[in-house]
């Protein structure tokens, strides 16, 4: 490891930027703030440089000042307040995305010439940690022409698949700026009521995901009576840290990455950044894995890719959206669905077995469809009390309490 030969100044890094280049920035607090904060200084010699970012946390001149609109195109995967404010400049675009595949699809459209982000200090083995995000960072780094990382002692050294050998990075910039923070959003009465309602559906040993804002924080505040919760989430928050310190979250009942919280990004307070530093119980994993529907099991009919799985446990996400959106637009949401839990069942087409991949040998599609229609009509009632089963002669039940 010869780190010295890879160290360059911000000015030297900016000299690598050419007209028509595509720069990809790391996400939110993982962004290379020293580089991005000075990018506008080369506006007089470059044109049509595209910067793709996700949740930029710095109000950088290159993206907010109309004077640089001819030099820089600002493309954001999230349309943040800063980007919305800069929209009238004429060079800002929102790029719709599904976060788990955002980088893959983006690089199919535009090759990445320069990747810029920050990292922890190198360890004794010659590795740096990407610290606060691997939402898309390693995927882009592996495909970029030039990789530049800002070594910053304020970036926590996290675990997961975020360790990068120094030898695989083209250039490093020495930096020492404070990492951007997002304070806990205060919860109002409505947030707390919603959070309490949601928390009633969460049981001991469940795995949770939370986001940013008053309602997710209210959910977290309502979970302190539970135990053995696990975390598999896109975002690891300050609320999750507090639940972990309180012993509510210990990840002991998880079946995937047991004992560890899995996330793809960490955004919050300095207390949170200190908590995840050198903490092997927090794993920052590639977003293409962490958010993969086959990993989190959301509305995926796994029977198409498995010889043993009949169907997935959760269905009806699409049906729920199609049901709810018209009510939201015509003003009947509050009357029909507000402040209540709506269960999507057989009558709404939200449950059922896939017949295109039918693999059962002792039960035909016709027999299944006949039974399904009887369930829809109410002729067959669904009862969760197994003691009411008339017979279990042909069924082996494995009931886990």
C-alpha positions in Angstrom: 0.0 0.0 0.0 1.5 3.3 -1.1 -1.1 5.8 -0.1 1.2 8.8 -0.5 1.4 8.4 -4.3 -2.4 8.5 -4.5 -2.9 11.6 -2.5 -3.9 14.7 -4.5 -5.3 18.1 -3.8 -8.9 19.2 -4.5 -7.5 21.4 -7.4 -5.7 18.4 -8.9 -8.8 16.3 -8.7 -10.9 19.0 -10.4 -8.3 19.2 -13.2 -9.3 15.6 -14.1 -12.8 16.8 -15.1 -13.5 17.4 -18.8 -16.4 18.8 -20.7 -19.2 16.2 -21.3 -18.0 14.1 -18.4 -20.4 12.2 -16.1 -19.7 12.4 -12.4 -21.5 10.2 -9.9 -21.6 11.3 -6.3 -21.9 9.1 -3.3 -25.2 9.3 -1.4 -26.1 11.9 1.2 -23.5 12.1 4.0 -21.1 9.9 2.0 -20.7 12.6 -0.7 -17.3 14.1 -1.4 -18.0 17.6 -0.1 -14.6 19.1 -0.6 -14.6 18.2 -4.3 -18.3 19.1 -4.9 -18.0 22.3 -2.9 -15.3 23.5 -5.3 -16.7 22.1 -8.6 -18.1 25.4 -9.6 -14.6 26.9 -9.8 -13.9 25.1 -13.1 -17.1 26.3 -14.7 -15.2 28.6 -17.1 -13.4 25.7 -18.8 -16.0 22.9 -18.9 -19.4 22.5 -20.5 -22.2 19.9 -20.2 -20.7 18.1 -17.2 -23.5 15.9 -15.7 -23.5 15.2 -12.0 -25.7 12.4 -10.8 -26.4 12.4 -7.1 -28.8 10.9 -4.5 -30.0 13.0 -1.5 -27.3 15.7 -1.8 -26.9 17.3 1.7 -24.6 20.2 0.7 -26.0 23.3 -1.0 -23.1 23.3 -3.5 -22.7 26.3 -5.8 -22.5 24.1 -9.0 -26.1 23.0 -8.5 -27.7 26.0 -6.9 -26.2 29.0 -8.7 -27.8 29.8 -12.1 -24.5 31.2 -13.3 -23.2 27.7 -13.7 -26.2 26.2 -15.6 -24.3 25.9 -18.9 -21.4 24.1 -17.3 -23.2 21.5 -15.1 -26.3 19.3 -15.5 -27.7 18.3 -12.1 -29.5 15.0 -12.1 -30.9 13.7 -8.8 -32.3 10.3 -7.9 -34.3 12.1 -5.1 -35.8 15.5 -5.7 -34.6 17.1 -2.5 -35.5 20.7 -1.4 -32.2 22.0 -2.7 -32.9 20.5 -6.2 -36.4 21.8 -6.2 -35.2 25.3 -5.3 -32.7 25.1 -8.2 -35.2 23.8 -10.7 -35.8 27.2 -12.3 -32.1 27.3 -13.2 -33.0 25.0 -16.2 -30.2 22.4 -15.6 -31.8 20.3 -12.9 -33.6 17.0 -13.6 -35.3 14.4 -11.4 -34.4 10.9 -12.4 -37.1 8.4 -11.3 -35.7 5.2 -10.0 -36.1 2.0 -8.0 -33.2 2.5 -5.6 -32.0 -1.1 -5.8 -31.4 -0.8 -9.5 -30.8 2.9 -9.9 -27.1 2.7 -10.6 -27.4 -0.3 -13.0 -30.0 1.5 -15.1 -28.2 4.9 -14.9 -24.9 3.4 -16.1 -26.7 1.8 -19.0 -27.6 5.3 -20.1 -24.4 7.2 -19.1 -21.0 5.8 -18.4 -19.4 7.1 -15.2 -16.2 9.0 -15.8 -15.5 10.1 -12.2 -16.9 8.7 -9.0 -16.5 10.9 -5.9 -17.3 10.0 -2.3 -15.8 10.0 1.2 -14.3 7.2 3.3 -12.8 6.4 6.7 -9.2 6.5 7.5 -7.2 3.6 6.2 -6.7 0.7 8.6 -3.5 -1.2 9.3 -4.5 -3.8 6.6 -4.7 -1.2 3.8 -8.5 -0.9 3.6 -10.8 2.1 3.9 -14.5 1.8 4.7 -17.1 3.6 2.7 -18.7 4.3 6.1 -22.2 5.6 5.6 -23.5 4.2 2.4 -23.2 1.4 -0.1 -26.5 2.0 -1.7 -24.9 2.1 -5.2 -21.3 3.2 -4.4 -19.3 0.0 -5.0 -21.3 -0.8 -8.1 -20.4 2.5 -9.6 -16.8 2.4 -8.4 -16.2 -0.9 -10.1 -17.3 0.7 -13.4 -16.0 4.2 -13.2 -13.0 5.4 -15.2 -11.6 7.3 -12.2 -12.4 6.7 -8.5 -11.7 9.6 -6.0 -12.3 9.2 -2.3 -11.9 11.9 0.4 -10.3 10.4 3.5 -12.0 12.0 6.5 -11.4 11.1 10.1 -15.1 12.0 10.8 -16.4 9.2 8.6 -17.2 6.1 10.8 -15.5 2.8 10.0 -18.4 0.5 9.4 -18.7 -3.2 8.5 -20.4 -5.1 5.7 -19.3 -5.0 2.1 -17.9 -1.5 2.4 -14.2 -2.2 2.7 -12.1 -1.1 -0.2 -8.4 -1.8 -0.7 -6.4 1.4 -1.0 -4.8 -0.1 -4.1 -8.2 -0.2 -5.9 -8.8 3.6 -5.5 -7.2 5.9 -8.1 -6.9 9.0 -5.9 -7.5 10.2 -2.4 -8.1 13.7 -1.1 -7.2 14.6 2.5 -10.3 16.1 4.2 -11.5 16.9 7.7 -15.1 18.4 7.4 -18.0 17.5 9.7 -20.3 14.9 8.3 -23.8 16.3 7.6 -26.4 15.3 10.1 -30.2 15.0 10.1 -31.7 15.7 13.6 -34.6 13.6 14.8 -37.8 15.0 13.3 -40.3 15.9 16.1 -43.5 13.9 16.4 -46.8 15.6 16.5 -50.0 14.1 17.9 -51.1 12.6 14.6 -47.6 11.1 14.1 -47.8 9.5 17.5 -51.3 8.1 16.9 -50.2 6.6 13.6 -47.0 5.3 15.0 -48.9 3.6 17.9 -51.3 2.0 15.4 -48.5 0.7 13.3 -46.6 -0.6 16.3 -49.6 -2.7 17.3 -48.8 -4.9 14.3 -45.2 -5.5 15.3 -44.4 -8.5 17.6 -41.4 -9.7 19.6 -38.8 -11.1 17.2 -40.1 -9.3 14.1 -37.7 -7.6 11.7 -38.4 -4.0 10.9 -37.6 -1.2 8.5 -37.9 2.5 9.2 -37.4 5.7 7.3 -36.9 9.4 8.0 -39.5 11.6 9.5 -42.1 12.1 12.2 -44.1 9.0 11.6 -41.1 6.6 11.5 -39.8 8.2 14.6 -43.2 7.8 16.2 -43.2 4.1 15.3 -39.8 3.7 16.9 -41.0 5.5 20.1 -43.9 3.0 20.3 -41.7 -0.1 20.3 -40.0 0.1 23.6 -42.2 -2.6 25.1 -41.0 -5.2 22.7 -37.9 -7.4 22.6 -35.6 -9.3 20.2 -36.5 -7.1 17.2 -34.3 -7.3 14.1 -33.4 -4.8 11.4 -33.1 -5.2 7.7 -33.6 -1.7 6.3 -32.7 0.6 3.5 -31.9 3.3 6.1 -30.4 2.9 9.6 -31.7 5.7 11.8 -31.0 7.4 15.1 -34.3 5.8 16.3 -33.0 2.3 15.6 -29.8 3.1 17.5 -31.8 4.2 20.5 -33.9 1.0 20.4 -30.6 -1.0 20.2 -29.1 0.7 23.2 -32.4 0.0 25.1 -32.2 -3.7 24.3 -35.3 -3.7 22.1 -33.3 -4.5 19.0 -30.8 -7.3 19.3 -31.3 -9.1 15.9 -31.3 -12.4 17.7 -34.4 -13.8 16.0 -33.4 -13.0 12.4 -33.0 -15.9 10.0 -30.8 -13.8 7.6 -27.7 -12.2 9.0 -28.6 -13.2 12.5 -27.1 -11.0 15.2 -26.6 -8.1 12.8 -28.6 -5.1 11.6 -28.4 -4.8 7.8 -28.7 -1.5 6.1 -27.6 0.2 2.9 -27.2 3.7 4.2 -26.9 5.5 7.6 -28.2 9.1 8.0 -28.8 10.8 11.3 -27.0 12.5 14.2 -23.3 12.5 15.2 -24.3 10.2 18.1 -25.5 7.7 15.5 -22.3 8.0 13.4 -20.2 7.4 16.6 -22.4 4.4 17.5 -21.9 2.6 14.1 -18.1 3.3 14.1 -16.3 0.0 14.5 -19.6 -1.7 15.4 -19.7 -5.2 14.0 -23.4 -5.4 14.8 -24.2 -3.0 11.9 -23.6 -4.2 8.4 -23.7 -1.7 5.5 -24.5 -3.8 2.5 -24.8 -3.2 -1.2 -28.2 -1.7 -2.0 -28.7 -4.1 -4.9 -28.7 -6.8 -2.3 -30.3 -5.1 0.7 -33.3 -3.8 -1.2 -33.6 -6.8 -3.5 -37.3 -8.0 -3.4 -36.1 -11.6 -3.3 -34.2 -10.8 -0.1 -36.9 -8.8 1.7 -39.7 -10.9 0.2 -42.1 -8.1 -0.8 -44.7 -9.2 -3.4 -42.4 -11.6 -5.1 -43.9 -14.8 -6.6 -40.9 -17.0 -6.0 -42.5 -20.0 -7.7 -41.1 -18.8 -11.0 -37.5 -19.2 -9.7 -37.8 -22.1 -7.3 -38.6 -25.8 -7.5 -39.7 -25.9 -3.9 -41.5 -22.6 -3.2 -45.2 -22.7 -4.0 -45.8 -19.0 -3.6 -44.7 -15.9 -1.6 -46.2 -14.9 1.7 -47.1 -11.3 0.8 -49.2 -10.3 -2.2 -51.5 -7.6 -3.3 -49.2 -4.6 -3.1 -50.2 -3.6 -6.6 -53.9 -4.1 -5.9 -53.6 -2.0 -2.7 -52.1 0.8 -4.7 -54.8 0.6 -7.4 -57.5 0.6 -4.7 -56.1 3.5 -2.8 -54.9 6.0 -5.4 -58.3 6.8 -7.0 -59.7 7.5 -3.5 -56.8 9.8 -2.8 -57.4 11.7 -6.0 -61.2 11.9 -5.7 -61.2 13.0 -2.1 -62.8 9.9 -0.6 -59.7 8.5 1.1 -60.5 9.9 4.5 -64.1 8.6 4.3 -63.3 5.1 3.0 -59.9 4.2 4.2 -58.6 6.8 6.7 -57.7 5.8 10.2 -58.5 2.1 9.6 -56.7 -1.1 8.6 -57.9 -2.5 5.3 -57.2 -6.2 4.8 -56.8 -7.4 1.2 -58.1 -10.9 1.0 -59.4 -13.4 -1.6 -62.3 -11.2 -2.6 -59.9 -8.5 -3.7 -57.6 -11.0 -5.5 -54.8 -10.2 -3.1 -54.2 -13.9 -2.1 -54.0 -17.1 -4.0 -51.7 -19.7 -5.5 -50.1 -19.1 -9.0 -51.5 -21.6 -11.5 -49.0 -20.9 -14.2 -46.3 -22.7 -12.2 -48.5 -25.3 -10.6 -46.4 -28.2 -9.3 -48.7 -30.0 -6.8 -49.3 -33.6 -7.8 -52.2 -34.6 -5.6 -54.3 -31.5 -6.1 -55.4 -30.1 -9.5 -55.8 -26.5 -10.6 -59.5 -27.1 -11.1 -59.9 -28.3 -7.5 -58.0 -25.3 -6.2 -60.0 -22.8 -8.3 -63.3 -24.4 -7.0 -62.1 -24.1 -3.4 -60.9 -20.5 -4.0 -64.3 -19.4 -5.3 -66.0 -21.0 -2.2 -63.6 -18.9 0.0 -64.5 -15.7 -2.0 -68.2 -16.4 -1.6 -67.9 -17.2 2.1 -69.0 -20.8 1.7 -65.6 -21.8 3.2 -64.6 -19.7 6.2 -60.9 -19.1 7.0 -60.2 -19.7 10.7 -56.8 -19.1 12.3 -57.7 -21.4 15.2 -56.0 -24.7 14.3 -58.0 -26.5 17.1 -61.1 -26.0 14.9 -59.8 -28.1 12.1 -62.2 -31.0 11.4 -59.4 -33.3 10.4 -55.7 -33.3 10.0 -55.6 -36.8 8.6 -53.8 -35.8 5.4 -52.1 -32.7 6.6 -48.8 -32.4 8.6 -48.9 -29.3 10.7 -45.7 -27.6 12.1 -47.0 -24.9 14.4 -44.3 -22.6 15.7 -45.4 -20.6 18.8 
